[in-house]
Amino acid sequence: MKRRILVIGGVAAGPAAAAKAKRVDSSAEVILVESGEHISYGICELPYFIGGEVKDPGRLIVYTPERFEMEKGVVVKTLHRAESIHPLRRLVEVRDFERSVVLEIPYDRLIVATGSRPKRLGIAGEDARNVFTVKSYPHALALERFIAESHPRKAVIIGAGYIGMEMAESLAVRGIECVLIHRHDLPMWGLEQGTREAVAEELSAHGVRFVAKSEVIGFDVSGDLLVKRVRTQNESFDCDLVIVSIGVEPESTLAATAGARCGSHHGILTDRRQVTSVGNIYAAGDCCEVRNVVSQKWMYAPLATIAARQGRVAGENAAGGSAIFRGALRSIAVRVFSLEVARVGLSSHEAKEHGFDAVTGHIEANSRIPFFAGNAKVHVTTVAEKRTGRLLGANVYGRDGAVLRANTLALAIQQRLSARDLAETDLIYSPPFSPLWDPLLIAASRLNKPMRDNEKPDSD
């Protein structure tokens, strides 16, 4: 009898799961339902569309529903919102927006990939016409349309995380004056102190005003439903445009209502096969929590890389396979104007919070041979376990080659290498790309020496 696999949700995890399920069991009927019009697009590219680096929004579409159906053999139902799951009857109630009816779709295996939703401020005026989030393709199109039609001159960005950084750059390069309001003393909570200070300096150097330790308490809204002023506890800021980028939270309500167990971050908990606590239901992507492979604790890491990997595992197993998802590090990077910033693994704060006796080291070194064009300083902060030297996390920032070096550190951390192991790694020496002693080798050697000598390493 033909197996029916129903997938709820698009973007990263859902399409990855559906395509993998169909490849594993070509005889299965695989159905993907999505509440919007689009099922697969580059979400991380959205700020660069706003900034003008991506000229054609159509380039952001990875698969149209029609092409996905044709190439992957999956039945796609857009403008269909899953409203409830009935595990005992093995069916999902789905609202068809075009026909204004509610359908009952039975399944043998169900994969929940409902993603995440933007956090809200919870203040009056948040739904004004010039207040935007940048979470989806439609959000980006709406923001671009507003900018093109209204020509805003002043923007307030609320939240100085990764999206806040990207949007500050994207708006500033279009000549829009930006104020960035953040509740912490420095941008990008979760990075090391020195990295955060470098980011703050880069923002200032490009004319972005960073307002620290501030909470937005209100919007002044005009009669035409536009926010004209953003108020904090200390001062107010005139604006024509507001970007809210205070993070996202898992869209787990559908699965939780069906009985799926959720964690402290309100994300769905699964085993290593992406199976939930409810029989025949799998989950993947931003609606889930994930095991941190360093700490072995649950974390919330809404990243497309993790979502796609989880989706493939869920899809393979729903189709009868035996794939395993072993967890993730949280490897993430951002460009802040001309500064490359990357973070992999645990921060020093997280390491200590999770019970590691952690030490940190910081170095500054050349990215290439000093007299070669393009050479710039690379800063590497490493976090390691004091007794064993095991690498736990790192920050890398600089203006040349910082982010790709962080990939090497991610592999080292995931493979449980020590500072000594990394210091002895045979990395490339080629004057146009890297000096004889790559910054990573210098960082590892510097971190390893104090532990070898039973001394305390340099710290930020």
C-alpha positions in Angstrom: 0.0 0.0 0.0 1.3 3.5 -0.9 2.7 5.4 2.1 1.4 9.0 2.5 3.9 11.5 4.0 2.5 14.9 4.8 4.8 17.8 5.4 3.7 21.1 7.0 5.7 24.2 6.1 8.1 25.5 3.5 11.3 27.6 3.3 14.2 25.3 4.5 13.2 22.3 6.6 9.9 21.5 4.8 11.1 21.3 1.2 14.3 19.4 2.4 12.2 16.9 4.2 9.7 16.4 1.3 12.4 16.0 -1.3 14.4 13.6 0.7 11.3 11.5 1.6 10.4 11.2 -2.1 14.0 10.2 -3.0 14.1 7.5 -0.3 10.7 6.1 -1.2 9.8 7.0 -4.7 6.4 5.1 -4.4 5.3 7.3 -1.5 2.8 10.1 -1.9 4.5 13.1 -0.4 2.4 16.2 0.1 3.7 19.6 1.3 1.3 22.2 2.6 2.3 25.8 3.0 0.1 28.7 4.3 1.8 31.3 2.0 2.4 31.5 -1.8 6.1 30.6 -1.7 7.7 27.4 -0.5 11.4 27.8 -1.0 13.5 31.0 -1.0 16.7 32.3 0.4 15.8 33.8 3.7 19.3 34.9 4.7 19.6 36.9 1.4 16.6 39.2 2.3 18.6 42.1 3.9 20.9 42.1 0.8 17.9 42.5 -1.4 16.9 45.5 0.7 20.4 46.9 0.4 20.5 46.6 -3.3 23.1 43.8 -3.7 20.4 41.5 -5.0 18.6 43.5 -7.7 16.0 41.0 -8.8 13.8 39.5 -6.0 13.0 36.6 -8.3 16.6 35.4 -7.8 15.7 34.7 -4.1 13.3 32.0 -5.1 15.0 28.6 -5.0 12.0 26.6 -6.2 8.5 27.7 -7.3 5.8 25.3 -6.2 5.4 24.2 -9.9 9.1 23.5 -10.4 9.3 21.7 -7.0 6.4 19.4 -8.0 7.9 18.7 -11.4 11.4 18.0 -10.3 10.9 16.4 -6.9 7.6 14.6 -7.5 6.0 16.2 -4.4 2.4 17.4 -4.4 2.5 21.1 -3.3 -0.5 22.9 -1.8 0.2 26.6 -1.2 -2.3 28.9 0.5 -3.2 25.9 2.7 -2.8 26.4 6.4 -2.6 23.4 8.8 -5.0 24.2 11.7 -5.0 21.1 13.8 -3.4 17.7 14.1 -5.4 14.6 15.2 -2.8 12.0 16.0 -5.2 9.1 16.8 -7.0 9.5 13.5 -3.8 10.4 11.7 -5.1 13.4 9.9 -4.6 17.1 9.7 -7.3 19.7 9.3 -6.1 22.2 6.6 -7.7 25.4 5.6 -7.8 26.1 1.8 -7.7 29.9 1.6 -8.6 29.9 -2.1 -11.8 27.8 -1.7 -12.5 28.9 1.8 -13.0 25.3 3.0 -11.4 23.1 5.7 -10.0 19.8 4.4 -9.1 16.7 6.3 -5.8 15.2 5.0 -4.9 11.8 6.3 -1.3 10.7 6.7 0.9 7.7 7.5 3.8 9.9 8.6 3.7 13.6 9.4 6.6 16.1 9.4 6.0 19.4 11.2 8.2 22.1 9.8 6.3 25.2 10.9 9.3 27.4 11.4 9.4 30.5 13.6 7.7 33.8 14.1 9.1 37.2 14.8 9.0 38.3 18.5 6.7 41.3 19.1 7.3 44.3 21.2 3.7 44.2 22.5 3.1 48.0 22.3 0.5 50.1 20.6 1.3 51.1 17.1 3.3 48.0 16.3 1.1 47.3 13.3 1.5 50.7 11.8 2.2 50.9 8.0 5.9 51.8 8.4 6.8 49.1 11.0 8.4 46.0 9.5 10.1 42.8 10.3 12.4 41.0 7.9 11.5 37.4 8.4 10.0 36.3 5.1 10.0 36.9 1.4 6.7 38.8 1.5 8.0 40.9 4.4 11.0 41.9 2.3 8.9 42.7 -0.8 6.6 44.9 1.4 9.6 46.8 2.9 11.2 47.4 -0.5 7.9 48.7 -1.9 7.5 51.1 1.1 11.1 52.4 0.7 10.6 52.9 -3.1 7.3 54.7 -2.7 7.8 56.7 0.5 11.5 57.5 0.4 12.2 57.4 4.2 15.1 59.5 5.4 15.3 58.3 9.0 15.0 54.7 10.3 14.9 53.3 13.8 16.0 49.7 14.1 15.0 48.0 17.3 17.3 45.1 18.3 21.1 44.8 17.5 21.4 41.1 16.7 22.4 39.6 13.4 19.4 40.9 11.5 19.7 44.3 13.1 23.3 44.5 11.9 22.4 43.5 8.3 19.5 45.9 8.2 21.6 48.8 9.6 24.1 48.3 6.7 21.4 47.8 4.1 19.5 51.0 5.0 22.6 53.1 5.5 24.0 52.2 2.1 20.7 53.6 0.6 21.3 56.9 2.4 18.8 56.3 5.2 19.9 57.7 8.6 19.8 54.9 11.1 19.4 54.7 14.9 19.9 51.3 16.4 18.2 50.8 19.8 19.4 47.9 22.0 18.7 46.7 25.5 22.3 45.7 26.2 25.5 47.9 26.5 26.9 46.6 23.3 25.5 45.0 20.1 25.3 41.3 19.4 24.8 39.7 22.8 26.5 36.3 22.7 29.7 37.4 21.2 32.8 38.1 23.2 33.4 41.6 24.7 36.2 42.5 22.3 34.2 41.4 19.2 31.1 43.4 20.3 33.3 46.5 20.9 34.7 46.2 17.4 31.1 45.9 16.0 30.0 49.0 17.8 33.0 50.9 16.5 32.2 49.8 12.9 28.6 51.0 13.3 29.7 54.4 14.5 32.3 54.7 11.7 29.5 54.3 9.2 27.2 56.8 10.8 24.8 54.4 12.6 23.9 55.7 16.0 23.9 52.9 18.6 21.7 53.6 21.6 22.7 51.2 24.4 20.7 50.0 27.4 17.4 51.2 26.1 14.0 49.8 25.9 11.3 51.0 23.5 8.2 52.0 25.5 6.0 53.6 22.9 5.3 54.7 19.4 3.8 58.1 18.4 1.5 57.3 15.5 0.0 59.8 13.1 -3.5 59.9 11.7 -2.4 58.1 8.6 -1.1 55.2 10.7 2.6 55.9 10.4 5.0 55.9 13.4 6.6 59.3 13.5 8.5 58.9 16.7 9.9 56.0 18.8 10.1 56.6 22.5 12.5 54.9 25.0 12.7 55.5 28.7 15.4 58.2 28.1 14.7 59.9 24.8 12.7 59.9 21.6 13.7 59.5 18.0 12.0 60.9 14.9 11.6 58.4 12.1 9.9 57.5 8.8 10.6 53.8 9.1 10.9 51.2 11.9 12.5 47.8 11.7 11.7 45.4 14.6 14.5 42.8 14.9 14.3 41.5 18.4 14.5 37.8 17.5 12.2 35.0 16.7 10.5 32.2 18.6 9.5 28.7 17.6 6.1 28.3 15.9 5.4 25.1 17.9 1.8 25.6 18.9 0.3 23.2 16.3 2.5 20.3 17.4 2.3 21.1 21.1 -1.6 21.1 20.9 -1.3 17.7 19.3 0.7 16.5 22.3 4.3 17.0 21.2 6.7 17.7 24.0 8.4 21.1 24.0 11.5 22.3 25.8 12.4 25.4 27.9 12.8 27.5 24.7 9.2 26.4 23.7 10.6 24.5 20.7 9.6 20.9 19.8 11.8 18.2 21.3 12.8 15.3 19.1 15.1 12.3 19.3 18.1 12.0 17.0 15.8 10.7 14.2 13.7 13.9 14.5 10.8 11.9 16.0 8.6 13.8 18.4 6.9 12.4 21.5 3.8 11.7 19.4 3.7 8.5 17.3 4.3 8.9 13.5 5.0 12.6 13.9 8.5 14.1 13.0 9.6 17.7 13.4 12.4 19.7 11.9 13.7 23.3 11.6 13.0 26.5 13.5 10.1 25.0 15.3 12.5 22.7 17.1 15.1 22.9 19.8 18.4 21.3 19.0 21.2 19.6 21.0 24.4 21.6 21.3 27.1 19.2 20.4 29.6 20.9 22.8 27.5 21.2 25.9 25.0 18.4 25.1 22.2 20.9 26.3 19.1 21.9 24.4 19.4 25.2 22.6 17.3 27.3 20.2 19.3 28.0 17.0 16.9 29.1 14.2 19.4 28.8 11.3 18.7 27.6 7.8 21.7 25.3 7.8 20.4 23.4 10.8 16.8 23.4 9.5 17.8 21.9 6.2 19.9 19.2 7.8 17.1 18.3 10.2 14.6 18.3 7.4 16.6 15.8 5.4 16.9 13.5 8.4 13.2 13.7 9.1 12.3 13.1 5.5 14.5 10.1 5.2 13.2 8.5 8.4 9.6 9.2 7.6 10.1 7.3 4.4 11.6 4.3 6.2 15.3 5.2 6.5 17.5 5.4 9.6 19.3 8.8 9.4 20.7 10.5 12.5 20.9 14.2 13.4 23.8 14.5 15.9 23.2 18.2 16.9 24.7 21.5 16.0 27.3 24.1 17.1 25.6 27.3 16.2 28.0 28.5 13.5 26.9 31.9 12.4 28.5 35.0 10.7 27.5 38.5 9.6 29.0 41.3 7.6 28.9 44.7 9.4 29.8 47.1 6.6 33.5 46.1 5.9 33.9 44.0 9.0 33.5 40.2 8.9 32.2 38.7 12.2 31.8 35.0 12.9 31.0 33.0 16.0 31.2 29.2 16.4 30.5 27.0 19.4 30.1 28.2 23.0 30.8 31.7 24.2 33.0 32.1 27.3 29.8 33.0 29.2 28.0 29.9 28.0 30.9 27.6 28.6 31.0 28.6 32.3 27.2 28.5 32.5 27.3 24.9 31.3 29.9 23.9 33.9 33.1 24.0 31.9 36.3 25.3 33.6 36.9 27.5 30.6 39.8 29.8 29.6 39.9 32.3 26.8 42.7 33.6 24.6 42.8 36.5 22.1 45.3 37.2 19.3 45.6 39.7 16.5 47.5 38.6 13.3 47.9 39.3 9.6 45.4 37.7 7.2 48.1 37.4 4.5 51.8 38.2 4.0 52.0 41.9 5.3 53.1 43.4 2.0 50.4 41.7 -0.1 47.4 43.6 -1.3 44.3 43.0 0.8 46.2 42.1 4.0 44.3 43.1 7.2 44.3 42.2 10.8 42.3 39.2 11.9 41.2 38.9 15.5 40.7 35.4 17.0 39.2 34.8 20.4 39.2 31.1 21.5 37.4 29.4 24.4 38.8 26.1 25.7 38.5 23.7 28.6 41.4 24.4 30.9 42.3 20.9 31.9 42.2 19.2 28.5 42.6 22.2 26.1 39.5 21.0 24.2 38.2 23.8 22.0 34.7 24.9 23.0 34.1 28.0 21.0 35.5 31.0 19.1 35.0 34.4 17.7 36.8 35.7 14.6 36.6 39.2 13.2 38.5 41.2 10.7 38.3 42.8 7.2 39.9 39.9 5.2 39.3 36.2 5.5 37.8 36.1 9.0 34.5 34.2 8.3 36.0 31.4 6.2 38.7 30.8 8.9 35.8 30.3 11.4 34.7 27.3 9.3 38.0 25.6 10.2 37.4 26.4 13.9 33.8 25.0 13.6 35.2 21.7 12.4 37.9 21.6 15.1 35.3 22.2 17.8 32.8 19.6 16.4 35.6 17.0 16.2 36.6 17.8 19.8 40.1 18.9 18.9 42.3 20.5 21.5 44.3 23.7 21.1 47.4 21.6 20.7 45.7 19.6 17.9 44.8 22.8 16.1 48.3 24.2 16.6 49.7 21.2 14.9 47.3 21.2 11.9 48.9 21.5 8.5 47.2 24.7 7.2 48.0 26.3 3.9 50.8 28.9 3.5 50.4 30.9 0.3 51.3 34.6 0.3 48.1 35.8 -1.5 45.9 33.9 0.9 47.6 33.2 4.2 51.0 33.9 5.9 53.4 31.2 7.1 51.7 31.2 10.5 48.0 31.4 9.9 46.1 33.4 12.6 44.4 30.2 13.7 47.7 28.5 14.3 48.9 31.5 16.3 45.7 31.5 18.3 45.9 27.8 19.1 49.6 28.0 20.0 49.0 31.0 22.3 46.1 29.3 24.0 48.0 26.0 24.3 51.2 27.4 25.8 49.7 28.7 29.1 47.8 25.5 29.7 51.0 23.5 29.0 52.9 25.8 31.4 50.0 25.7 33.9 49.6 29.4 33.5 46.6 31.6 32.8 46.2 32.6 29.1 45.6 36.0 27.8 42.0 37.0 27.9 39.9 39.8 26.5 
